[in-house]
């Protein structure tokens, strides 16, 4: 009886040790993530399995273009998989364009980015503003007089305009690759870096689509 209890205690001890090691690995080093939803198509699809890295976000080494896993700003119980489009200090121009039927209420918001490291912030803002394209009119910056020519296209929707947002310190601008079917910073604005859980390193499933993300 004593030998049985001794062996049981030994096995229980090993289980506790391996459990702690597994928890620390998945919590602080990296883990596996199963993708759900169409927001990152065509890069990632539902049921793709990723290996993610928890160290890079903790060291604040995230870069523009990285694919990240973060807590949803609108529902902390959910996680989202998005791509970093803007870093702190970047200027983001959002621009709406209607899908297929300009008389419908369905439109997609597109973005343009000017990095925050530009030496001349005024020139950066001007560069963005020259690209402004109202849904109710388009800007032609190449007019002969060097000015901006506004051409009316869809006067039925004058309320939808472009805007320029500067990503605040400690925040990121994130978007899904599927711009027509993704809820991201275009809807809820810049996201605190503290919500970022991990960075995608590679896709391991399906095996035929194995890919390492730069």
N, CA, C and O of each residue as an XYZ file, in Angstrom:
856
protein
N       0.828     -1.206      0.000
C       0.000      0.000      0.000
C       0.866      1.261      0.000
O       0.583      2.232     -0.702
N       1.936      1.215      0.814
C       2.822      2.376      0.883
C       3.497      2.623     -0.454
O       3.636      3.772     -0.874
N       3.927      1.539     -1.143
C       4.566      1.689     -2.455
C       3.601      2.301     -3.468
O       3.986      3.139     -4.283
N       2.347      1.873     -3.404
C       1.344      2.412     -4.333
C       1.160      3.913     -4.119
O       1.119      4.688     -5.074
N       1.049      4.309     -2.849
C       0.870      5.727     -2.553
C       2.111      6.526     -2.956
O       2.000      7.662     -3.417
N       3.263      5.944     -2.784
C       4.509      6.624     -3.151
C       4.581      6.841     -4.656
O       4.951      7.919     -5.120
N       4.224      5.804     -5.418
C       4.228      5.941     -6.880
C       3.171      6.950     -7.333
O       3.416      7.741     -8.244
N       2.002      6.922     -6.701
C       0.943      7.860     -7.071
C       1.376      9.297     -6.798
O       1.118     10.198     -7.595
N       2.045      9.497     -5.650
C       2.529     10.841     -5.325
C       3.587     11.292     -6.320
O       3.629     12.461     -6.704
N       4.456     10.346     -6.745
C       5.487     10.680     -7.731
C       4.880     11.076     -9.066
O       5.304     12.055     -9.681
N       3.877     10.307     -9.520
C       3.201     10.618    -10.775
C       2.491     11.961    -10.685
O       2.537     12.765    -11.616
N       1.833     12.194     -9.555
C       1.130     13.463     -9.349
C       2.105     14.636     -9.384
O       1.802     15.689     -9.945
N       3.280     14.445     -8.778
C       4.302     15.487     -8.802
C       4.769     15.800    -10.210
O       4.929     16.970    -10.558
N       4.991     14.776    -11.031
C       5.395     14.983    -12.420
C       4.313     15.718    -13.212
O       4.606     16.587    -14.033
N       3.051     15.349    -12.947
C       1.944     16.010    -13.648
C       1.915     17.499    -13.309
O       1.727     18.342    -14.187
N       2.102     17.810    -12.032
C       2.115     19.209    -11.613
C       3.276     19.953    -12.269
O       3.102     21.077    -12.741
N       4.458     19.337    -12.303
C       5.636     19.983    -12.901
C       5.418     20.247    -14.383
O       5.665     21.352    -14.865
N       4.950     19.223    -15.110
C       4.727     19.398    -16.549
C       3.588     20.384    -16.813
O       3.614     21.126    -17.795
N       2.594     20.384    -15.931
C       1.509     21.340    -16.087
C       1.996     22.771    -15.918
O       1.623     23.654    -16.691
N       2.832     23.002    -14.907
C       3.392     24.346    -14.697
C       4.276     24.760    -15.860
O       4.226     25.905    -16.309
N       5.098     23.811    -16.355
C       5.980     24.108    -17.488
C       5.167     24.457    -18.733
O       5.502     25.392    -19.461
N       4.093     23.695    -18.972
C       3.237     23.967    -20.128
C       2.549     25.314    -20.001
O       2.471     26.071    -20.969
N       2.047     25.617    -18.805
C       1.376     26.906    -18.578
C       2.335     28.065    -18.819
O       1.985     29.032    -19.497
N       3.546     27.971    -18.264
C       4.525     29.054    -18.430
C       4.912     29.217    -19.898
O       5.101     30.335    -20.376
N       5.028     28.090    -20.614
C       5.388     28.149    -22.032
C       4.315     28.860    -22.835
O       4.612     29.764    -23.616
N       3.052     28.448    -22.640
C       1.954     29.036    -23.406
C       1.629     30.459    -22.969
O       1.092     31.239    -23.756
N       1.948     30.805    -21.729
C       1.623     32.128    -21.217
C       2.689     33.161    -21.554
O       2.367     34.312    -21.847
N       3.971     32.754    -21.515
C       5.045     33.733    -21.639
C       5.913     33.572    -22.887
O       6.582     34.525    -23.286
N       5.922     32.403    -23.508
C       6.788     32.185    -24.671
C       6.007     32.160    -25.981
O       6.337     32.902    -26.906
N       4.995     31.336    -26.075
C       4.221     31.226    -27.309
C       3.163     30.159    -27.182
O       3.147     29.400    -26.213
N       2.274     30.098    -28.165
C       1.237     29.083    -28.137
C       0.707     28.838    -29.542
O       1.220     29.384    -30.519
N      -0.327     28.008    -29.629
C      -0.975     27.692    -30.898
C      -2.296     28.449    -30.965
O      -3.008     28.565    -29.968
N      -2.615     28.961    -32.152
C      -3.853     29.703    -32.355
C      -4.585     29.136    -33.567
O      -3.988     28.941    -34.626
N      -5.874     28.876    -33.406
C      -6.710     28.415    -34.514
C      -7.500     29.608    -35.046
O      -8.229     30.255    -34.294
N      -7.359     29.898    -36.329
C      -8.022     31.051    -36.939
C      -9.501     30.751    -37.179
O      -9.864     29.647    -37.585
N     -10.342     31.743    -36.923
C     -11.779     31.632    -37.167
C     -12.254     32.931    -37.801
O     -11.975     34.015    -37.289
N     -12.973     32.822    -38.915
C     -13.533     34.013    -39.547
C     -12.790     34.418    -40.813
O     -11.674     33.960    -41.060
N     -13.417     35.285    -41.617
C     -12.878     35.642    -42.937
C     -12.047     36.924    -42.958
O     -11.596     37.328    -44.030
N     -11.829     37.576    -41.822
C     -11.257     38.924    -41.845
C      -9.821     38.979    -42.361
O      -9.385     40.030    -42.828
N      -9.069     37.865    -42.288
C      -7.677     37.884    -42.749
C      -7.493     37.177    -44.094
O      -6.361     36.953    -44.524
N      -8.587     36.826    -44.755
C      -8.468     36.227    -46.087
C      -7.934     37.261    -47.078
O      -8.261     38.440    -46.940
N      -7.136     36.878    -48.062
C      -6.745     35.507    -48.426
C      -5.485     35.014    -47.723
O      -5.020     33.913    -48.018
N      -4.914     35.798    -46.796
C      -3.687     35.373    -46.119
C      -3.931     34.185    -45.210
O      -3.188     33.204    -45.238
N      -4.993     34.281    -44.391
C      -5.346     33.224    -43.453
C      -6.811     32.860    -43.624
O      -7.649     33.707    -43.935
N      -7.103     31.580    -43.412
C      -8.470     31.092    -43.551
C      -8.900     30.396    -42.264
O      -8.071     30.056    -41.421
N     -10.200     30.191    -42.128
C     -10.736     29.491    -40.967
C     -10.095     28.117    -40.822
O      -9.909     27.401    -41.805
N      -9.761     27.758    -39.591
C      -9.133     26.488    -39.208
C      -7.638     26.424    -39.511
O      -7.011     25.392    -39.273
N      -7.057     27.498    -40.029
C      -5.595     27.550    -40.098
C      -5.044     27.587    -38.672
O      -5.623     28.234    -37.799
N      -3.928     26.894    -38.437
C      -3.302     26.865    -37.123
C      -1.965     27.602    -37.187
O      -1.132     27.328    -38.052
N      -1.774     28.542    -36.257
C      -0.567     29.363    -36.226
C       0.238     29.079    -34.965
O      -0.317     28.725    -33.926
N       1.559     29.241    -35.072
C       2.419     29.314    -33.894
C       2.699     30.782    -33.641
O       3.131     31.499    -34.543
N       2.454     31.235    -32.415
C       2.614     32.653    -32.108
C       3.676     32.865    -31.033
O       3.995     31.961    -30.260
N       4.205     34.066    -31.006
C       5.290     34.448    -30.115
C       4.801     35.499    -29.127
O       4.281     36.535    -29.540
N       4.957     35.250    -27.828
C       4.521     36.194    -26.802
C       5.625     37.161    -26.386
O       5.354     38.160    -25.720
N       6.861     36.874    -26.772
C       7.992     37.679    -26.312
C       8.068     39.016    -27.051
O       8.314     40.056    -26.439
N       7.853     38.984    -28.374
C       7.969     40.213    -29.179
C       7.066     41.336    -28.683
O       7.541     42.464    -28.547
N       5.769     41.082    -28.402
C       4.938     42.172    -27.873
C       5.409     42.679    -26.513
O       5.321     43.874    -26.233
N       5.910     41.778    -25.667
C       6.368     42.197    -24.345
C       7.592     43.097    -24.443
O       7.779     43.990    -23.616
N       8.430     42.861    -25.459
C       9.628     43.681    -25.650
C       9.346     44.911    -26.509
O      10.239     45.714    -26.780
N       8.084     45.045    -26.934
C       7.677     46.190    -27.755
C       8.478     46.266    -29.049
O       8.922     47.340    -29.455
N       8.657     45.107    -29.696
C       9.387     45.031    -30.954
C       8.459     44.793    -32.141
O       8.881     44.253    -33.165
N       7.212     45.190    -32.006
C       6.260     45.002    -33.099
C       6.558     45.969    -34.229
O       6.999     47.095    -34.000
N       6.311     45.517    -35.462
C       6.591     46.329    -36.634
C       5.363     46.385    -37.546
O       4.455     45.558    -37.457
N       5.370     47.374    -38.410
C       4.304     47.514    -39.386
C       4.304     46.295    -40.317
O       5.343     45.927    -40.865
N       3.150     45.682    -40.487
C       3.045     44.496    -41.332
C       2.972     43.196    -40.549
O       2.635     42.156    -41.117
N       3.282     43.231    -39.250
C       3.194     42.021    -38.431
C       1.740     41.579    -38.274
O       0.838     42.412    -38.180
N       1.521     40.267    -38.248
C       0.205     39.709    -37.934
C       0.171     39.419    -36.446
O       1.048     38.734    -35.920
N      -0.837     39.939    -35.769
C      -0.889     39.822    -34.313
C      -2.202     39.210    -33.849
O      -3.201     39.204    -34.567
N      -2.168     38.691    -32.614
C      -3.365     38.244    -31.923
C      -3.573     39.204    -30.761
O      -2.664     39.406    -29.955
N      -4.761     39.797    -30.666
C      -5.024     40.784    -29.622
C      -6.419     40.586    -29.051
O      -7.293     40.001    -29.691
N      -6.610     41.085    -27.837
C      -7.950     41.094    -27.267
C      -8.806     42.104    -28.027
O      -8.343     43.195    -28.358
N     -10.033     41.741    -28.296
C     -10.932     42.638    -29.007
C     -11.232     43.865    -28.148
O     -11.605     43.716    -26.984
N     -11.075     45.085    -28.697
C     -11.396     46.293    -27.924
C     -12.871     46.401    -27.573
O     -13.235     47.087    -26.618
N     -13.723     45.726    -28.340
C     -15.167     45.807    -28.103
C     -15.689     44.646    -27.268
O     -16.795     44.719    -26.733
N     -14.899     43.561    -27.149
C     -15.295     42.399    -26.347
C     -14.035     41.722    -25.807
O     -13.438     40.898    -26.499
N     -13.625     42.055    -24.590
C     -12.382     41.511    -24.026
C     -12.356     39.995    -23.908
O     -11.290     39.411    -23.715
N     -13.512     39.349    -24.020
C     -13.553     37.892    -23.937
C     -13.166     37.234    -25.252
O     -12.966     36.020    -25.300
N     -13.058     38.016    -26.316
C     -12.701     37.486    -27.619
C     -11.326     37.992    -28.042
O     -10.854     39.025    -27.568
N     -10.687     37.234    -28.953
C      -9.412     37.642    -29.521
C      -9.581     37.840    -31.024
O     -10.397     37.175    -31.661
N      -8.810     38.751    -31.573
C      -8.867     39.026    -33.011
C      -7.478     38.830    -33.605
O      -6.463     39.037    -32.939
N      -7.456     38.430    -34.861
C      -6.208     38.268    -35.612
C      -6.200     39.335    -36.701
O      -7.031     39.306    -37.609
N      -5.264     40.276    -36.610
C      -5.199     41.384    -37.556
C      -3.748     41.672    -37.930
O      -2.817     41.092    -37.372
N      -3.579     42.584    -38.889
C      -2.247     43.011    -39.307
C      -2.009     44.448    -38.839
O      -2.908     45.287    -38.896
N      -0.784     44.719    -38.377
C      -0.430     46.074    -37.960
C      -0.231     46.936    -39.199
O       0.617     46.636    -40.039
N      -1.009     48.004    -39.312
C      -0.916     48.927    -40.439
C      -0.218     50.223    -40.029
O       0.541     50.801    -40.807
N      -0.480     50.676    -38.797
C       0.101     51.929    -38.336
C       0.704     51.803    -36.955
O       0.150     51.133    -36.084
N       1.859     52.461    -36.754
C       2.544     52.496    -35.469
C       2.313     53.852    -34.798
O       1.815     54.773    -35.445
N       2.662     53.991    -33.524
C       2.493     55.296    -32.861
C       3.162     56.423    -33.636
O       4.328     56.324    -34.021
N       2.407     57.494    -33.859
C       2.917     58.636    -34.603
C       2.577     58.616    -36.080
O       2.675     59.647    -36.745
N       2.176     57.457    -36.612
C       1.791     57.388    -38.024
C       0.496     58.150    -38.255
O      -0.357     58.230    -37.371
N       0.358     58.708    -39.452
C      -0.873     59.395    -39.845
C      -1.664     58.488    -40.779
O      -1.158     58.036    -41.806
N      -2.897     58.233    -40.408
C      -3.759     57.314    -41.153
C      -4.883     58.104    -41.794
O      -5.613     58.818    -41.107
N      -5.028     57.981    -43.106
C      -6.162     58.590    -43.795
C      -7.188     57.512    -44.102
O      -6.873     56.524    -44.766
N      -8.407     57.694    -43.627
C      -9.485     56.759    -43.931
C     -10.368     57.365    -45.018
O     -10.664     58.559    -45.001
N     -10.779     56.534    -45.949
C     -11.548     56.989    -47.108
C     -12.604     55.949    -47.441
O     -12.288     54.771    -47.611
N     -13.874     56.383    -47.538
C     -14.961     55.459    -47.824
C     -15.246     55.408    -49.315
O     -15.208     56.430    -50.000
N     -15.532     54.215    -49.811
C     -15.961     54.054    -51.204
C     -17.092     53.042    -51.231
O     -17.059     52.038    -50.519
N     -18.097     53.316    -52.060
C     -19.262     52.451    -52.110
C     -18.972     51.170    -52.868
O     -18.191     51.154    -53.820
N     -19.619     50.088    -52.425
C     -19.461     48.777    -53.045
C     -20.509     48.576    -54.127
O     -21.709     48.567    -53.854
N     -20.054     48.419    -55.319
C     -20.894     48.085    -56.466
C     -21.950     49.158    -56.746
O     -21.809     49.920    -57.703
N     -22.982     49.227    -55.946
C     -24.081     50.152    -56.182
C     -23.876     51.432    -55.374
O     -24.012     51.395    -54.151
N     -23.553     52.562    -56.007
C     -23.291     53.803    -55.265
C     -24.520     54.358    -54.560
O     -24.391     55.229    -53.699
N     -25.714     53.872    -54.907
C     -26.930     54.355    -54.269
C     -27.283     53.565    -53.020
O     -28.229     53.905    -52.310
N     -26.506     52.488    -52.746
C     -26.774     51.687    -51.558
C     -26.019     52.272    -50.366
O     -25.235     53.211    -50.508
N     -26.270     51.705    -49.203
C     -25.589     52.156    -47.995
C     -24.377     51.285    -47.668
O     -23.817     51.385    -46.576
N     -23.972     50.438    -48.602
C     -22.851     49.541    -48.383
C     -21.572     50.174    -48.918
O     -21.477     50.480    -50.106
N     -20.601     50.368    -48.053
C     -19.350     50.968    -48.490
C     -18.178     50.373    -47.712
O     -18.355     49.810    -46.632
N     -16.989     50.507    -48.276
C     -15.767     50.011    -47.667
C     -14.865     51.186    -47.328
O     -14.736     52.119    -48.120
N     -14.240     51.147    -46.157
C     -13.317     52.200    -45.745
C     -11.891     51.752    -46.032
O     -11.424     50.755    -45.482
N     -11.199     52.492    -46.895
C      -9.810     52.203    -47.227
C      -8.893     53.163    -46.482
O      -9.315     54.250    -46.086
N      -7.651     52.768    -46.293
C      -6.715     53.605    -45.553
C      -5.422     53.810    -46.321
O      -5.018     52.975    -47.130
N      -4.778     54.943    -46.050
C      -3.428     55.236    -46.525
C      -2.609     55.663    -45.320
O      -3.142     56.248    -44.377
N      -1.300     55.369    -45.349
C      -0.454     55.607    -44.185
C       0.758     56.442    -44.565
O       1.409     56.183    -45.577
N       1.057     57.444    -43.749
C       2.322     58.171    -43.828
C       3.056     57.921    -42.521
O       2.554     58.312    -41.467
N       4.236     57.279    -42.542
C       4.966     56.962    -41.305
C       5.225     58.207    -40.469
O       5.468     59.289    -41.004
N       5.170     58.041    -39.148
C       5.342     59.156    -38.233
C       6.752     59.678    -38.161
O       6.981     60.727    -37.558
N       7.726     58.977    -38.763
C       9.111     59.407    -38.689
C       9.460     60.452    -39.735
O      10.607     60.889    -39.834
N       8.451     60.854    -40.523
C       8.709     61.874    -41.543
C       9.271     63.133    -40.894
O       8.774     63.572    -39.856
N      10.310     63.720    -41.502
C      10.978     64.879    -40.914
C      10.108     66.127    -40.972
O      10.315     67.058    -40.195
N       9.146     66.159    -41.875
C       8.297     67.334    -42.012
C       6.849     66.902    -41.866
O       6.241     66.400    -42.812
N       6.298     67.104    -40.667
C       4.931     66.648    -40.418
C       3.931     67.401    -41.274
O       2.929     66.822    -41.693
N       4.175     68.678    -41.545
C       3.259     69.436    -42.388
C       3.231     68.868    -43.793
O       2.167     68.756    -44.403
N       4.407     68.507    -44.310
C       4.468     67.913    -45.643
C       3.756     66.568    -45.667
O       3.119     66.209    -46.658
N       3.869     65.821    -44.560
C       3.193     64.530    -44.484
C       1.681     64.714    -44.515
O       0.975     63.998    -45.224
N       1.186     65.685    -43.736
C      -0.252     65.954    -43.746
C      -0.711     66.390    -45.133
O      -1.765     65.966    -45.608
N       0.079     67.233    -45.774
C      -0.287     67.703    -47.107
C      -0.312     66.547    -48.098
O      -1.166     66.496    -48.983
N       0.627     65.623    -47.945
C       0.663     64.458    -48.830
C      -0.616     63.649    -48.704
O      -1.152     63.158    -49.698
N      -1.103     63.512    -47.472
C      -2.351     62.783    -47.267
C      -3.533     63.553    -47.823
O      -4.398     62.985    -48.491
N      -3.569     64.854    -47.545
C      -4.729     65.645    -47.963
C      -4.826     65.739    -49.480
O      -5.924     65.901    -50.012
N      -3.718     65.643    -50.178
C      -3.765     65.655    -51.633
C      -4.396     64.383    -52.177
O      -4.822     64.334    -53.331
N      -4.453     63.338    -51.325
C      -5.040     62.074    -51.761
C      -6.500     61.943    -51.343
O      -7.139     60.921    -51.592
N      -7.026     63.006    -50.694
C      -8.407     62.943    -50.214
C      -9.365     62.701    -51.371
O      -9.282     63.342    -52.419
N     -10.281     61.755    -51.152
C     -11.243     61.393    -52.191
C     -12.613     61.244    -51.534
O     -12.937     60.183    -51.002
N     -13.421     62.316    -51.573
C     -14.750     62.219    -51.003
C     -15.579     61.219    -51.806
O     -15.418     61.102    -53.021
N     -16.464     60.505    -51.121
C     -17.389     59.632    -51.840
C     -18.326     60.473    -52.685
O     -18.813     60.012    -53.717
N     -18.582     61.702    -52.259
C     -19.448     62.586    -53.030
C     -18.659     63.397    -54.055
O     -19.211     64.291    -54.697
N     -17.386     63.093    -54.211
C     -16.566     63.808    -55.188
C     -15.150     63.319    -55.138
O     -14.742     62.748    -54.127
N     -14.371     63.518    -56.194
C     -12.998     63.037    -56.222
C     -12.049     64.200    -56.387
O     -12.397     65.221    -56.979
N     -10.837     64.039    -55.856
C      -9.821     65.066    -55.934
C      -8.851     64.732    -57.055
O      -8.343     63.614    -57.142
N      -8.602     65.706    -57.905
C      -7.621     65.539    -58.960
C      -6.485     66.514    -58.688
O      -6.580     67.700    -59.006
N      -5.402     65.998    -58.091
C      -4.287     66.852    -57.690
C      -3.382     67.194    -58.858
O      -2.428     67.954    -58.694
N      -3.656     66.660    -60.016
C      -2.776     66.895    -61.165
C      -3.383     67.896    -62.149
O      -3.081     67.852    -63.341
N      -4.237     68.799    -61.655
C      -4.841     69.790    -62.533
C      -3.785     70.773    -63.011
O      -2.737     70.906    -62.379
N      -4.042     71.459    -64.109
C      -3.052     72.311    -64.757
C      -2.614     73.467    -63.877
O      -1.453     73.873    -63.922
N      -3.535     74.009    -63.070
C      -3.182     75.178    -62.275
C      -2.531     74.807    -60.955
O      -2.271     75.667    -60.113
N      -2.267     73.503    -60.780
C      -1.602     73.058    -59.566
C      -2.508     72.988    -58.366
O      -2.055     72.619    -57.283
N      -3.791     73.333    -58.519
C      -4.721     73.299    -57.409
C      -5.409     71.959    -57.313
O      -4.969     70.968    -57.895
N      -6.492     71.949    -56.572
C      -7.267     70.734    -56.378
C      -8.631     70.914    -57.004
O      -9.340     71.873    -56.698
N      -8.992     70.017    -57.863
C     -10.273     70.091    -58.567
C     -11.238     69.087    -57.974
O     -10.918     67.902    -57.889
N     -12.403     69.533    -57.567
C     -13.409     68.672    -56.961
C     -14.482     68.367    -57.996
O     -15.096     69.270    -58.563
N     -14.695     67.075    -58.230
C     -15.672     66.640    -59.224
C     -16.778     65.887    -58.526
O     -16.509     64.876    -57.876
N     -18.014     66.343    -58.636
C     -19.140     65.685    -57.992
C     -19.403     64.329    -58.649
O     -19.445     64.204    -59.873
N     -19.582     63.302    -57.780
C     -19.877     61.972    -58.301
C     -21.147     61.390    -57.685
O     -22.044     60.937    -58.396
N     -21.210     61.409    -56.339
C     -22.345     60.802    -55.657
C     -22.895     61.774    -54.624
O     -22.700     61.561    -53.428
N     -23.574     62.831    -55.046
C     -24.063     63.837    -54.104
C     -25.085     63.297    -53.114
O     -25.418     63.982    -52.146
N     -25.590     62.088    -53.332
C     -26.582     61.540    -52.415
C     -25.972     61.142    -51.081
O     -26.702     60.881    -50.125
N     -24.621     61.090    -50.996
C     -23.968     60.667    -49.764
C     -22.886     61.660    -49.357
O     -21.723     61.276    -49.232
N     -23.239     62.925    -49.148
C     -22.220     63.910    -48.793
C     -21.697     63.740    -47.383
O     -20.676     64.329    -47.025
N     -22.401     62.920    -46.552
C     -22.003     62.812    -45.165
C     -20.791     61.916    -44.987
O     -20.149     61.966    -43.937
N     -20.456     61.099    -45.978
C     -19.331     60.190    -45.856
C     -18.087     60.870    -46.406
O     -17.994     61.126    -47.606
N     -17.133     61.162    -45.533
C     -15.951     61.900    -45.930
C     -14.693     61.173    -45.448
O     -14.764     60.193    -44.707
N     -13.572     61.669    -45.879
C     -12.309     61.120    -45.408
C     -11.900     61.823    -44.126
O     -12.383     62.913    -43.821
N     -11.017     61.198    -43.388
C     -10.478     61.811    -42.175
C      -9.038     61.361    -41.987
O      -8.639     60.303    -42.475
N      -8.262     62.173    -41.277
C      -6.870     61.854    -40.998
C      -6.711     61.703    -39.492
O      -7.071     62.596    -38.726
N      -6.167     60.556    -39.075
C      -5.987     60.247    -37.661
C      -4.509     59.996    -37.387
O      -3.850     59.278    -38.139
N      -3.987     60.583    -36.316
C      -2.625     60.295    -35.870
C      -2.687     59.227    -34.788
O      -3.384     59.400    -33.788
N      -1.968     58.126    -34.977
C      -1.982     57.036    -33.994
C      -1.290     57.516    -32.717
O      -0.122     57.901    -32.765
N      -1.986     57.501    -31.578
C      -1.395     58.012    -30.332
C      -0.267     57.113    -29.819
O      -0.122     55.968    -30.246
N       0.513     57.650    -28.909
C       1.562     56.866    -28.264
C       0.932     55.684    -27.524
O      -0.103     55.824    -26.871
N       1.574     54.520    -27.638
C       1.067     53.341    -26.947
C      -0.096     52.662    -27.644
O      -0.768     51.819    -27.049
N      -0.346     53.021    -28.912
C      -1.449     52.430    -29.664
C      -0.970     51.931    -31.024
O       0.106     52.301    -31.494
N      -1.779     51.096    -31.637
C      -1.525     50.575    -32.980
C      -2.783     50.721    -33.819
O      -3.900     50.725    -33.300
N      -2.580     50.840    -35.130
C      -3.703     50.804    -36.066
C      -3.669     49.433    -36.730
O      -2.710     49.102    -37.428
N      -4.714     48.632    -36.515
C      -4.736     47.266    -37.020
C      -5.900     47.082    -37.988
O      -6.966     47.675    -37.816
N      -5.683     46.256    -39.003
C      -6.723     45.969    -39.991
C      -6.629     44.516    -40.433
O      -5.567     43.897    -40.364
N      -7.773     43.977    -40.895
C      -7.771     42.673    -41.524
C      -7.413     42.798    -42.991
O      -7.682     43.828    -43.610
N      -6.809     41.761    -43.557
C      -6.448     41.799    -44.975
C      -7.673     41.824    -45.881
O      -7.606     42.307    -47.011
N      -8.783     41.309    -45.386
C     -10.037     41.315    -46.146
C     -10.779     42.612    -45.824
O     -11.648     42.635    -44.952
N     -10.435     43.682    -46.527
C     -10.929     45.015    -46.164
C     -12.443     45.129    -46.268
O     -13.037     45.983    -45.611
N     -13.078     44.295    -47.071
C     -14.526     44.378    -47.232
C     -15.288     43.564    -46.194
O     -16.517     43.627    -46.136
N     -14.568     42.801    -45.374
C     -15.252     41.974    -44.381
C     -14.389     41.853    -43.121
O     -14.007     40.755    -42.715
N     -14.094     42.992    -42.522
C     -13.270     42.992    -41.318
C     -13.666     44.158    -40.422
O     -13.790     45.294    -40.879
N     -13.862     43.863    -39.148
C     -14.087     44.904    -38.149
C     -12.755     45.160    -37.456
O     -12.205     44.277    -36.797
N     -12.244     46.375    -37.611
C     -10.895     46.667    -37.115
C     -10.775     48.139    -36.746
O     -11.774     48.773    -36.406
N      -9.568     48.690    -36.808
C      -9.359     50.079    -36.386
C     -10.152     51.071    -37.221
O     -10.379     52.198    -36.781
N     -10.575     50.681    -38.403
C     -11.418     51.568    -39.198
C     -12.772     51.764    -38.539
O     -13.474     52.735    -38.817
N     -13.140     50.818    -37.648
C     -14.415     50.902    -36.942
C     -14.252     51.420    -35.508
O     -15.034     52.254    -35.054
N     -13.220     50.914    -34.791
C     -13.081     51.295    -33.384
C     -11.829     52.102    -33.084
O     -11.547     52.374    -31.917
N     -11.075     52.490    -34.093
C      -9.944     53.376    -33.882
C      -8.681     52.653    -33.439
O      -8.647     51.423    -33.418
N      -7.629     53.413    -33.079
C      -6.368     52.811    -32.637
C      -6.565     51.917    -31.417
O      -7.427     52.174    -30.576
N      -5.759     50.870    -31.334
C      -5.882     49.868    -30.271
C      -4.681     49.964    -29.331
O      -3.549     50.054    -29.807
N      -4.889     49.949    -28.011
C      -3.759     49.976    -27.070
C      -2.829     48.783    -27.273
O      -3.290     47.655    -27.445
N      -1.532     49.032    -27.254
C      -0.556     47.956    -27.432
C      -0.721     46.903    -26.339
O      -0.411     45.732    -26.554
N      -1.206     47.313    -25.172
C      -1.389     46.374    -24.072
C      -2.379     45.267    -24.371
O      -2.377     44.240    -23.691
N      -3.235     45.454    -25.384
C      -4.194     44.406    -25.757
C      -3.572     43.335    -26.635
O      -4.168     42.278    -26.839
N      -2.377     43.596    -27.159
C      -1.730     42.624    -28.046
C      -1.199     41.461    -27.219
O      -0.440     41.661    -26.271
N      -1.598     40.256    -27.577
C      -1.197     39.064    -26.844
C       0.027     38.406    -27.470
O       0.932     37.978    -26.753
N       0.065     38.322    -28.787
C       1.170     37.607    -29.426
C       1.304     38.014    -30.885
O       0.430     38.673    -31.448
N       2.415     37.607    -31.484
C       2.699     37.852    -32.892
C       2.785     36.522    -33.616
O       3.426     35.591    -33.129
N       2.149     36.423    -34.772
C       2.172     35.178    -35.544
C       3.551     34.948    -36.137
O       4.116     35.835    -36.777
N       4.095     33.745    -35.922
C       5.409     33.383    -36.466
C       5.262     32.590    -37.755
O       5.920     32.885    -38.753
N       4.397     31.581    -37.730
C       4.232     30.752    -38.922
C       2.888     30.042    -38.882
O       2.251     29.932    -37.835
N       2.471     29.559    -40.063
C       1.263     28.721    -40.176
C       1.735     27.285    -40.335
O       2.545     26.982    -41.210
N       1.223     26.400    -39.482
C       1.650     25.000    -39.534
C       0.554     24.072    -40.051
O       0.804     22.898    -40.326
N      -0.655     24.604    -40.182
C      -1.750     23.769    -40.709
C      -2.666     24.612    -41.566
O      -3.044     25.712    -41.166
N      -3.035     24.117    -42.744
C      -2.684     22.834    -43.352
C      -1.183     22.743    -43.661
O      -0.524     23.745    -43.938
N      -0.674     21.526    -43.606
C       0.751     21.303    -43.843
C       1.157     21.779    -45.230
O       2.266     22.277    -45.420
N       0.260     21.627    -46.198
C       0.574     22.022    -47.574
C       0.668     23.534    -47.740
O       1.168     24.023    -48.753
N       0.179     24.284    -46.726
C       0.228     25.744    -46.787
C       1.163     26.298    -45.719
O       0.998     27.435    -45.277
N       2.131     25.510    -45.309
C       3.087     25.977    -44.297
C       3.743     27.273    -44.754
O       4.195     27.379    -45.893
N       3.792     28.253    -43.867
C       4.337     29.566    -44.224
C       4.921     30.248    -43.010
O       4.310     30.274    -41.942
N       6.114     30.804    -43.180
C       6.732     31.593    -42.125
C       6.465     33.064    -42.415
O       6.700     33.536    -43.528
N       5.975     33.786    -41.414
C       5.657     35.192    -41.581
C       6.865     36.040    -41.182
O       7.411     35.888    -40.089
N       7.268     36.927    -42.078
C       8.453     37.753    -41.820
C       8.200     38.697    -40.663
O       9.083     39.473    -40.297
